[in-house]
């Protein structure tokens, strides 16, 4: 039997783009695309279930960026609430401790790493190797050389995002070794498989 993680990555391989949804307007735009995966990065505790349920009804993979949803704490009870009440595919977080808790709740986990300097890269890699999230989201995505470096030091699939405004930049990230890219601009929410 295929695990949820394997199923997610097989489906992600079909279009290699994840929509980073930041507002109700872009949520509606996402529903008119063929992209299968979304990062929910807006909302609050009173409305987020509606968005998660709608995406799941549409057969989409939905990840909640826990630090972007007002009213949900990033402690054990907050993660438990997400797992048992919201029931998304998984979560995105910058915090290793949240990844660890989410894994205990059987959620898929994506850990965000911001590459601001070499210390941040080294610290982020050490934490990721210890906790083993299902994927790393490396920010910003306009750094193909850093994607190659992280790929050479980790076997965790890399998703990259941030600052993309052209599909050629997204393709460059994939060619550098990223498994997929996330984009907040609805104009970029098209499959990248055909341009590889």
VEXLO-771266 format. One record per residue: residue number from 1; x, y, z of N, C-alpha, C, O in turn; chain; residue in one letter. Coordinates in pm, whole numbers. Atoms other than C-alpha are relative to their C-alpha. Layout:
// VEXLO-771266
   pos     n.xx     n.yy     n.zz    ca.xx    ca.yy    ca.zz     c.xx     c.yy     c.zz     o.xx     o.yy     o.zz   unit   code
   NUM        X        Y        Z        X        Y        Z        X        Y        Z        X        Y        Z      A      A
...
END
This chain:
// VEXLO-771266
   pos     n.xx     n.yy     n.zz    ca.xx    ca.yy    ca.zz     c.xx     c.yy     c.zz     o.xx     o.yy     o.zz   unit   code
     1       84     -118        0        0        0        0       89      125        0      189      129       72      A      X
     2      -78     -122       14      132      346      -92      -29       94      117     -144      111      157      A      X
     3       17      -94     -111      192      595      190      -52      133      -53      -43      162     -172      A      X
     4       48     -132       40       36      941      187      114       86      -53       95      164     -146      A      X
     5     -116      -76       46      385     1088      148       34      -38     -144       54       50     -228      A      X
     6      -30       45      136      456      875     -162     -106       49      -99      -74       93     -209      A      X
     7      110      -44       86      113      959     -306       13      149      -30       -3      190     -145      A      X
     8      -17     -145       19      172     1333     -253      113       27      -99       95      105     -193      A      X
     9     -114      -28       88      514     1326     -421      -24      -51     -143       22       12     -239      A      X
    10       33       48      137      388     1117     -715      -91      100      -71      -69      132     -187      A      X
    11       90      -98       61      106     1363     -776       71      133      -24       48      197     -126      A      X
    12      -75     -125       16      337     1663     -723       91       -7     -122      115       94     -188      A      X
    13      -88       18      116      565     1520     -989      -75       26     -131      -12       52     -234      A      X
    14       80      -23      120      278     1563    -1237       -2      146      -44      -17      174     -163      A      X
    15        0     -140       43      289     1945    -1229      113       83       62      145      189       10      A      X
    16     -119      -59      -63      581     2042     -996      -20      143       49       77      214       72      A      X
    17       30     -134      -50      406     2362     -880      -96      -12      117     -189      -92      115      A      X
    18       89      -10     -115      246     2441     -545      -46      144        8       36      235        5      A      X
    19       53     -135      -10       16     2741     -517       10       47      145      -43      -17      236      A      X
    20       -6      -64     -132      100     2963     -219     -115      100        5     -106      209      -50      A      X
    21      124      -78        1     -248     3103     -150        0       96      118        6       55      233      A      X
    22      -17     -102     -102     -237     3433       38     -124       86       26     -120      175      110      A      X
    23      120      -80      -18     -591     3573       10     -121      -74      -55     -106     -169     -132      A      X
    24      120       62       57     -954     3478      -61       -6       12     -153      -53      -79     -221      A      X
    25        2      -20      146     -915     3622     -413       89     -103      -70       47     -163     -170      A      X
    26      -87       98       66     -618     3400     -497      -47     -143       29      -19     -234      -49      A      X
    27       61      131      -25     -798     3105     -332      -97      -33     -112      -94     -143     -167      A      X
    28       96       22      108    -1079     3147     -587       71      -23     -133       28     -107     -213      A      X
    29      -76       21      124     -824     3176     -869       61     -140       -3       63     -205     -108      A      X
    30      -60      133       -6     -655     2856     -752     -101     -107      -39      -66     -204     -106      A      X
    31      102      100       30     -982     2664     -780      -23      -18     -149      -78     -119     -192      A      X
    32       17        7      145     -980     2737    -1155      127      -48      -71      139      -37     -193      A      X
    33     -123       55       60     -635     2581    -1208       -2     -152        9      -90     -210       73      A      X
    34      -17      145      -10     -523     2222    -1253      109      -38      101      140     -156      117      A      X
    35     -105       27      -98     -252     2256     -987      -62      -78      115     -172      -47      161      A      X
    36       57       94      -97     -299     1982     -729       34       32      145      -29      -23      236      A      X
    37      -46      -23     -136     -122     2124     -423       -3      148       35       26      234      -48      A      X
    38       10     -139      -45     -170     2438     -216       57       16      140       44      -72      225      A      X
    39      -40      -46     -132       -9     2614       77     -100      108       40     -106      213      -25      A      X
    40       92     -103      -51     -278     2802      272       77       91       94      129       47      196      A      X
    41      -82      -95      -73     -113     3117      403      -82      122       45      -27      231       61      A      X
    42       85     -109      -47     -409     3329      514     -116      -61       77     -139     -182       75      A      X
    43      118       46      -72     -715     3308      731       21        0      150      123       48      200      A      X
    44       -7        8     -145     -785     3247     1095      -75     -124       46     -133     -197      -34      A      X
    45       57      121      -57     -915     2981     1327     -148      -18      -32     -197     -131      -33      A      X
    46      144       12       25    -1280     3060     1245      -35      -35     -144     -146      -82     -169      A      X
    47       33       25      141    -1257     3021      866       87     -106      -68       53     -153     -177      A      X
    48      -96       86       71     -965     2792      789      -57     -138      -34      -21     -195     -137      A      X
    49       58      132       27    -1167     2468      812      -79        2     -131      -77      -95     -208      A      X
    50       77      -13      124    -1393     2592      531       92      -12     -122       60      -80     -218      A      X
    51      -94        4      112    -1093     2642      303       63     -139      -16       75     -190     -128      A      X
    52      -60      134        6     -932     2308      393     -101      -99      -57      -69     -177     -146      A      X
    53      102       95       47    -1259     2118      340      -29       17     -149      -44      -82     -220      A      X
    54       29      -25      141    -1324     2283        4      113      -55      -89       87     -117     -191      A      X
    55     -112       52       79     -976     2199     -124        2     -152        1       29     -214     -102      A      X
    56        2      146       -7    -1003     1841       -3     -114      -58      -85      -98     -162     -149      A      X
    57      111       45       85    -1343     1805     -174       38        5     -147       -9      -75     -228      A      X
    58      -48      -15      137    -1170     1920     -493      114      -99      -33      164     -102     -145      A      X
    59     -107       97       22     -911     1642     -449      140       60        2      233        3      -55      A      X
    60     -130      -69       -5     -626     1885     -377       73      -36      130       11      -72      230      A      X
    61      -82       14     -120     -341     1847     -132        8      138       63       35      236       -5      A      X
    62        2     -130      -66     -358     2123      127       90       -3      124       78      -88      211      A      X
    63      -92      -19     -112      -85     2235      366      -30      134       65      -45      235       -4      A      X
    64       26     -122      -75     -150     2491      637      133       55       50      210      -15      117      A      X
    65     -119      -65      -55      129     2738      709      -38       48      139     -103      152      155      A      X
    66       48      -18     -136       83     2729     1084       29      140       55      -51      192      134      A      X
    67      -33     -133      -53      254     3064     1153      -81      111      -67      -79      225      -21      A      X
    68       77     -103       72       25     3247      907     -149       -2       33     -223       85      -15      A      X
    69      143       13      -30     -313     3137     1050      -26       53      141       16       -8      240      A      X
    70       28      -63     -128     -436     3367     1328      -86      -91       88     -181     -153       41      A      X
    71       80       74      -97     -566     3198     1640       42     -144       21      -11     -210      110      A      X
    72      -50      137      -19     -380     2867     1601      142       11       53      230       69      -12      A      X
    73     -133       -8      -59      -83     2830     1829       88     -111      -58       40     -213     -106      A      X
    74      -93      100       53      228     2643     1726       56      -87      112      174     -120      115      A      X
    75      -36       92     -107      231     2429     2037      -69     -135      -25     -135     -154     -127      A      X
    76       54      135       16      123     2067     2090     -151        0      -22     -201      -73     -107      A      X
    77      146       -4       15     -247     2154     2128      -41       62     -133     -139       19     -194      A      X
    78       29      -58      130     -243     2374     1818       19     -100     -113      -62     -107     -205      A      X
    79      -26      102      101      -90     2094     1612     -105     -110        7     -151     -159      -96      A      X
    80      106      101      -17     -339     1846     1757     -132       50      -59     -203      -26     -125      A      X
    81      121      -61       56     -624     2085     1664        3       -9     -153      -96      -47     -216      A      X
    82      -14        6      146     -493     2104     1306      -22     -143      -48      -97     -166     -144      A      X
    83        8      139       43     -459     1727     1279     -140      -57       13     -191     -118      -81      A      X
    84      127       67      -28     -788     1621     1434     -123       76      -48     -224       15      -83      A      X
    85      118      -78       38    -1023     1908     1346        8       47     -146      -89       33     -221      A      X
    86      -13      -53      136     -887     2062     1024       35     -110     -100      -14     -110     -213      A      X
    87      -36      116       80     -733     1743      886       54       32     -139        4      -21     -238      A      X
    88      -61      -27      131     -516     1890      607       95     -113      -38      114     -208       38      A      X
    89     -104       93       40     -257     1694      413      120       14       94      182      -84      134      A      X
    90     -114      -24      -86        8     1858      627       14      145       39      -77      225       20      A      X
    91      -29     -137      -45      168     2171      765      133       47      -59      217      -33     -101      A      X
    92     -126      -66       32      443     2416      674       36       82      122      -50      143      183      A      X
    93      -45      -77     -115      650     2576      946      149       31      -13      221      -36      -87      A      X
    94     -143      -30       -8      985     2737     1013       62      -67      122      184      -64      139      A      X
    95      -46       51     -129     1012     2560     1348       15     -152        3      -79     -226      -26      A      X
    96      -27      143       -9     1174     2219     1395      -89      -67      105     -133     -180       86      A      X
    97       83       59     -105      976     2163     1715     -142      -27      -49     -204     -125       -9      A      X
    98      134       20       55      648     2202     1523        1     -117      -98      -94     -195     -102      A      X
    99      -13      115       91      768     1956     1256       -6     -128       81      -78     -222       45      A      X
   100       -4      120      -85      839     1703     1531     -140      -33       52     -182     -149       49      A      X
   101      134       24      -52      492     1748     1685      -96      -45     -111     -178     -135      -90      A      X
   102       89       33      112      318     1732     1346       24     -143      -48      -70     -213      -84      A      X
   103      -31      138       39      497     1408     1257      -64      -98       98     -110     -204       58      A      X
   104       64       86     -100      367     1259     1584     -151       -9      -23     -215     -106       18      A      X
   105      144       -2       31       16     1354     1465      -28      -55     -141     -140      -45     -190      A      X
   106       12       61      134       79     1180     1127      -36      100     -109     -104       64     -206      A      X
   107       15     -100      106       73     1504      926      127        1      -84      236      -20      -31      A      X
   108     -119      -25       80      306     1554      632       58      134       42      -16      225       80      A      X
   109      -65     -121      -50      560     1822      717       94       59     -103      172      -11     -167      A      X
   110      -92      -75       85      737     2088      515       62      107       89       -8      191      146      A      X
   111      -69      -99      -82     1000     2290      695       59      107      -90      130       77     -186      A      X
   112      -51     -114       75     1080     2636      562      136       41       52      155       58      172      A      X
   113     -133      -50      -34     1444     2744      555       23      130      -75       12      135     -198      A      X
   114      -34     -128       62     1533     3108      492      151        9       -7      219        5       95      A      X
   115     -145       -1       22     1882     3131      342       52      143        7       76      207      -96      A      X
   116      -45     -138      -17     1995     3461      487      151       11       11      209      113      -26      A      X
   117     -145        4       -7     2355     3364      556       44     -144       22      -39     -234       36      A      X
   118      -51      138      -11     2582     3060      591      -38      -64      133      -60     -185      139      A      X
   119       41       56     -129     2496     3018      960     -143      -52       -7     -173     -160       45      A      X
   120      140       43       14     2125     2997      874       -8     -128      -82      -87     -217      -50      A      X
   121       -2      122       83     2199     2737      605       47     -118       84      -19     -222       86      A      X
   122      -55      110      -80     2413     2524      837      -93      -41      113     -117     -160      133      A      X
   123       91       29     -110     2175     2550     1132     -127      -67      -53     -175     -165        5      A      X
   124      121       58       59     1874     2476      910       21     -143      -45      -65     -229      -23      A      X
   125      -31      136       45     2040     2170      757       17      -96      118      -30     -210      113      A      X
   126      -19       86     -118     2143     2034     1097     -136      -38       60     -161     -154       90      A      X
   127      133       25      -57     1788     2071     1230      -82      -93      -87     -149     -183      -38      A      X
   128       78       83       93     1632     1918      920       49     -143       -1      -32     -236       -5      A      X
   129      -54      136        0     1866     1618      923      -41      -73      128      -64     -194      126      A      X
   130       39       62     -127     1776     1556     1288     -149      -32        2     -188     -141       44      A      X
   131      146       15      -10     1396     1602     1256      -58      -76     -120     -159     -144     -106      A      X
   132       45       67      123     1355     1471      896     -142       38      -42     -231      -47      -44      A      X
   133      130      -34       58     1060     1671      762      -17      -73     -133       80     -127     -187      A      X
   134       24       67      128      897     1528      450       60       77     -116       96       19     -219      A      X
   135      -61      -85      103     1029     1823      247       53      126       66        9      164      175      A      X
   136      -50     -132      -40     1225     2145      286      -48      101     -101      -40       76     -222      A      X
   137       28     -111       91     1098     2470      139      110      102       22      119      164      128      A      X
   138     -116      -87       -7     1408     2676       67      -38      136      -57      -85      145     -171      A      X
   139       38     -135       40     1353     3052       48      124       90        1      206       75       91      A      X
   140       82      -17      119     1413     3252     -164       38     -101     -108      147     -160     -106      A      X
   141      -17       99      104     1377     3034     -469       95       41     -111      126      -40     -199      A      X
   142      -85      -49      108     1602     3247     -687      148      -29       27      235       50       -9      A      X
   143     -137       32      -38     1913     3073     -560       38     -142      -44       58     -228       41      A      X
   144      -32      135       47     1991     2771     -780      129      -59       59      134     -179       86      A      X
   145     -124       53      -56     2347     2741     -644      -21      -54      141       36     -157      178      A      X
   146       26       47     -136     2217     2708     -288      -87     -126       -3      -73     -213       83      A      X
   147       82      122       12     1960     2451     -399       92     -120      -26       75     -226       35      A      X
   148      -96      108       28     2245     2241     -543       78      -38      126       98     -156      154      A      X
   149      -78       26     -121     2445     2279     -221      -83      -77      102      -35     -175      160      A      X
   150       84       68      -98     2155     2176        2      -30     -142      -47      -30     -235       33      A      X
   151       24      134       54     2075     1883     -229      120      -92       23      102     -211       45      A      X
   152     -119       84      -18     2434     1763     -193       21      -41      145       97     -134      172      A      X
   153      -16       30     -142     2405     1760      188     -123      -64       64     -122      -95      183      A      X
   154      124       51      -58     2052     1624      233      -74      -85     -103      -70      -56     -223      A      X
   155       82       82       90     1830     1354       87     -148       35       13     -233      -37      -39      A      X
   156      139      -44      -17     1512     1542      186      -41       78     -124       32      167     -167      A      X
   157       44      -73      120     1311     1661     -119      -11      151       28      -57      193      134      A      X
   158        1     -145      -15     1341     2037     -173     -111       61      -83     -124       34     -202      A      X
   159       97      -88       65     1053     2269     -255       56      139       21      101      171      131      A      X
   160      -54     -133      -16     1161     2625     -319     -101      105      -45     -181       79     -135      A      X
   161       94     -105       34      970     2950     -338       52      136       42      155      146      110      A      X
   162      -36     -135      -39      987     3324     -296       64       78     -113      165       36     -170      A      X
   163      -51      -97       97     1044     3611     -538      -11      -42     -146       40       29     -233      A      X
   164       15       38      141      955     3419     -855      -97       96      -70     -205      124      -19      A      X
   165       94      -77       83      807     3642    -1125        1      -46     -145      -72        8     -229      A      X
   166       -3       57      134      894     3438    -1435       11     -152       10       74     -205      102      A      X
   167       -6      147        2      851     3071    -1522      143      -49      -25      180     -158       21      A      X
   168     -139       42       24     1213     3059    -1641       77      -10      132      164      -96      146      A      X
   169      -65        8     -131     1324     3127    -1282      -42     -129       72       39     -192      139      A      X
   170       51      122      -62     1106     2840    -1164       69     -122      -63      107     -215        7      A      X
   171      -68      110       70     1257     2611    -1429      145      -11       47      195     -121       66      A      X
   172     -139        1      -48     1608     2714    -1316       11      -69      136      105     -144      161      A      X
   173       -1       63     -132     1523     2608     -961      -17     -152      -12       49     -228       58      A      X
   174       19      144       22     1399     2269    -1084      126      -63      -57      166     -171      -16      A      X
   175     -123       53       61     1709     2221    -1296      114       -7      101      205      -89       85      A      X
   176     -103        2     -103     1923     2297     -988      -21     -112      100       65     -139      185      A      X
   177       24      113      -88     1762     2005     -809     -122        9       89     -150      -85      164      A      X
   178      123       -8      -78     1443     2133     -648     -100     -102      -55     -106     -124     -176      A      X
   179      102       95       44     1164     1875     -659     -122       74      -54     -186       30     -149      A      X
   180      114      -81       42      897     2146     -692       24      144       43      115      172      120      A      X
   181       -6     -142      -39      845     2521     -662     -136       44       50     -239       -8        7      A      X
   182      126      -60      -45      584     2720     -474       -1      144      -49      102      212      -51      A      X
   183       12     -135       54      454     3045     -617     -128       66       49     -234        3       52      A      X
   184      117      -75      -46      219     3312     -485      -71       73     -112     -184      120      -92      A      X
   185       58      -72      112      151     3469     -825      -87      -95      -83      -35     -189     -143      A      X
   186       88       90       75     -156     3306     -987       38      -17     -147        7     -120     -206      A      X
   187      -41       12      139       -9     3374    -1332      104     -111      -19      128     -156     -131      A      X
   188     -102      104        8      259     3116    -1250      -53     -138       37       23     -235       40      A      X
   189       60      126      -43       18     2842    -1142      -35      -88     -119     -152     -115     -145      A      X
   190       15       92      113       69     2618    -1444      108     -105       14      215      -79       70      A      X
   191      -95      109      -10      244     2286    -1470      135       37      -60      142      107     -161      A      X
   192     -134      -21       53      619     2297    -1521       57     -127      -63      170     -126     -112      A      X
   193      -50      127       55      651     1936    -1638       35       16     -147      138      -35     -191      A      X
   194      -20      -12      145      623     2032    -2005      124       81      -36      175       66     -147      A      X
   195     -114      -85       36      912     2283    -1987      131      -51       55      234       16       45      A      X
   196     -127       52      -54     1169     2061    -1819       92      -47     -107      202      -93      -77      A      X
END
